[in-house]
Amino acid sequence: MRVVDRVCDILAAFAGVYLVGIMLGIVISALARTFNVSGSWTSHIFTFAEFGLLYIVMAASPWLVRHRGHVFIELLTAIIPAPYQAWFSRFVSLLCVIICAVLVWYTWGATVKAYNYGDAEMRSLDMPKYLLLGAMPIGFGLMGIQFLRFVFGPETFHTGQAGVHE
């Protein structure tokens, strides 16, 4: 799991850097427009921002799963009797593993299909579609591995306490 954790840390750092890059790109684009310096290069900023949103989500999500950073509601786990809370949390984590596996299967197929057909995303800058779709099987696969940690590991995903405890 240490290798997976390192990969997830690197991808989360990439997501953070990409997010800062998008912010700076938007500021630069706005300044260029304000000072009448815009050209065709400014439209590429928005293309990279659009593509980046998917990369950011897929890169940061496995890290968020590991740190229980995803949004979830503890109301149900809080009302379940204490002896069953861990079992229920592991069951929910197993469902998440299954959902991630299905999404890996589907997005991998879409990625391979896009590669085989040579599909491209046509924006201001053309990009092979498989490069865009390829982030999804990687992200969902790593999320599934992280959820497996809560199925078989010593800790559970849910705390069993309703409300904010931070």
C-alpha positions as CSV (number, residue, x, y, z in Angstrom):
1,M,0.0,0.0,0.0
2,R,3.0,2.3,0.4
3,V,3.5,2.5,-3.3
4,V,-0.2,3.2,-3.9
5,D,0.0,5.9,-1.2
6,R,3.0,7.5,-2.8
7,V,1.3,7.5,-6.2
8,C,-1.8,9.0,-4.7
9,D,0.3,11.7,-2.9
10,I,2.0,12.6,-6.2
11,L,-1.3,12.7,-8.1
12,A,-2.8,14.9,-5.3
13,A,0.2,17.3,-5.6
14,F,-0.3,17.3,-9.4
15,A,-3.9,18.2,-8.9
16,G,-3.0,21.1,-6.6
17,V,-0.4,22.4,-8.9
18,Y,-2.8,22.1,-11.9
19,L,-5.5,24.0,-9.9
20,V,-3.1,26.8,-9.2
21,G,-2.1,26.8,-12.9
22,I,-5.7,27.2,-13.9
23,M,-6.1,30.1,-11.5
24,L,-3.0,31.8,-12.9
25,G,-4.1,31.1,-16.5
26,I,-7.5,32.7,-15.9
27,V,-5.8,35.8,-14.3
28,I,-3.4,36.1,-17.2
29,S,-6.2,35.7,-19.7
30,A,-8.3,38.4,-17.9
31,L,-5.3,40.7,-17.8
32,A,-4.6,40.1,-21.4
33,R,-8.1,40.9,-22.3
34,T,-8.1,44.0,-20.1
35,F,-5.0,45.4,-21.7
36,N,-6.0,44.4,-25.2
37,V,-3.2,41.9,-25.6
38,S,-5.4,38.9,-26.2
39,G,-4.7,36.6,-29.1
40,S,-5.3,33.0,-30.1
41,W,-3.1,31.8,-27.2
42,T,-5.6,33.0,-24.6
43,S,-8.3,30.5,-25.9
44,H,-5.9,27.6,-25.1
45,I,-5.9,28.6,-21.4
46,F,-9.6,27.8,-21.2
47,T,-9.1,24.5,-23.1
48,F,-6.4,23.4,-20.6
49,A,-8.7,24.5,-17.8
50,E,-11.6,22.4,-19.1
51,F,-9.5,19.3,-19.5
52,G,-7.8,20.0,-16.2
53,L,-11.0,19.9,-14.2
54,L,-11.3,16.2,-15.0
55,Y,-7.6,15.5,-14.4
56,I,-7.9,17.3,-11.0
57,V,-10.9,15.3,-9.9
58,M,-9.4,12.0,-10.9
59,A,-6.0,12.8,-9.5
60,A,-7.1,14.1,-6.1
61,S,-10.0,11.6,-5.4
62,P,-7.9,8.6,-4.4
63,W,-6.0,10.8,-1.9
64,L,-9.3,12.1,-0.6
65,V,-10.7,8.6,-0.1
66,R,-7.6,7.6,1.9
67,H,-8.0,10.6,4.2
68,R,-11.8,10.3,4.4
69,G,-12.1,13.7,2.7
70,H,-15.1,12.8,0.5
71,V,-18.4,14.2,1.5
72,F,-20.6,11.6,3.2
73,I,-23.3,11.7,5.8
74,E,-22.9,9.9,9.1
75,L,-26.6,10.1,10.1
76,L,-27.3,6.5,9.1
77,T,-24.1,5.1,10.6
78,A,-24.7,7.0,13.9
79,I,-28.1,5.4,14.4
80,I,-26.9,1.9,13.7
81,P,-26.1,0.0,17.0
82,A,-22.4,0.1,17.8
83,P,-21.7,-3.6,17.2
84,Y,-22.9,-3.3,13.6
85,Q,-21.4,0.1,12.6
86,A,-18.0,-1.4,11.5
87,W,-19.8,-4.1,9.5
88,F,-22.0,-1.5,7.8
89,S,-19.1,0.7,7.0
90,R,-17.2,-2.1,5.5
91,F,-20.2,-3.1,3.5
92,V,-20.6,0.4,2.1
93,S,-16.9,0.5,1.3
94,L,-17.3,-2.8,-0.5
95,L,-20.1,-1.3,-2.6
96,C,-17.8,1.6,-3.4
97,V,-15.1,-0.9,-4.5
98,I,-17.6,-2.6,-6.8
99,I,-18.8,0.7,-8.2
100,C,-15.2,1.8,-8.9
101,A,-14.5,-1.5,-10.6
102,V,-17.5,-1.1,-12.9
103,L,-16.4,2.4,-13.7
104,V,-12.8,1.3,-14.4
105,W,-14.2,-1.4,-16.8
106,Y,-16.4,1.1,-18.6
107,T,-13.9,4.0,-18.8
108,W,-11.1,1.7,-19.8
109,G,-13.2,0.4,-22.7
110,A,-14.1,4.0,-23.7
111,T,-10.4,5.0,-23.5
112,V,-9.3,2.0,-25.7
113,K,-12.1,2.7,-28.1
114,A,-11.1,6.4,-28.4
115,Y,-7.5,5.3,-29.0
116,N,-8.4,2.7,-31.6
117,Y,-10.6,5.1,-33.5
118,G,-8.3,8.1,-33.2
119,D,-11.0,10.3,-31.6
120,A,-10.1,13.8,-30.7
121,E,-11.6,16.5,-28.6
122,M,-11.9,19.6,-30.8
123,R,-11.5,22.8,-28.9
124,S,-9.1,25.7,-29.5
125,L,-6.5,23.0,-29.2
126,D,-7.2,19.5,-30.5
127,M,-6.4,16.7,-28.0
128,P,-6.6,13.0,-28.5
129,K,-9.6,11.8,-26.6
130,Y,-7.9,8.9,-25.0
131,L,-5.6,11.3,-23.1
132,L,-8.6,12.9,-21.6
133,L,-10.5,9.6,-20.9
134,G,-7.4,7.8,-19.6
135,A,-7.5,9.7,-16.4
136,M,-10.7,8.0,-15.4
137,P,-9.7,4.3,-15.2
138,I,-6.6,5.3,-13.3
139,G,-8.5,7.5,-10.9
140,F,-11.3,5.1,-10.3
141,G,-8.9,2.2,-10.0
142,L,-6.9,4.0,-7.3
143,M,-10.1,4.9,-5.5
144,G,-11.2,1.3,-5.5
145,I,-7.8,0.3,-4.0
146,Q,-8.2,2.9,-1.3
147,F,-11.7,1.8,-0.5
148,L,-10.4,-1.8,-0.2
149,R,-8.3,-0.5,2.7
150,F,-11.5,0.2,4.6
151,V,-13.0,-3.1,3.7
152,F,-10.1,-5.3,4.9
153,G,-8.0,-2.9,7.0
154,P,-8.2,-2.2,10.7
155,E,-10.0,1.2,10.2
156,T,-13.4,1.8,8.8
157,F,-14.4,4.6,6.5
158,H,-17.2,5.9,8.7
159,T,-16.8,7.0,12.3
160,G,-20.4,6.4,13.4
161,Q,-20.7,9.9,14.8
162,A,-23.2,12.3,13.3
163,G,-22.1,16.0,12.9
164,V,-18.8,17.7,12.5
165,H,-16.0,16.4,14.7
166,E,-12.9,18.2,13.4
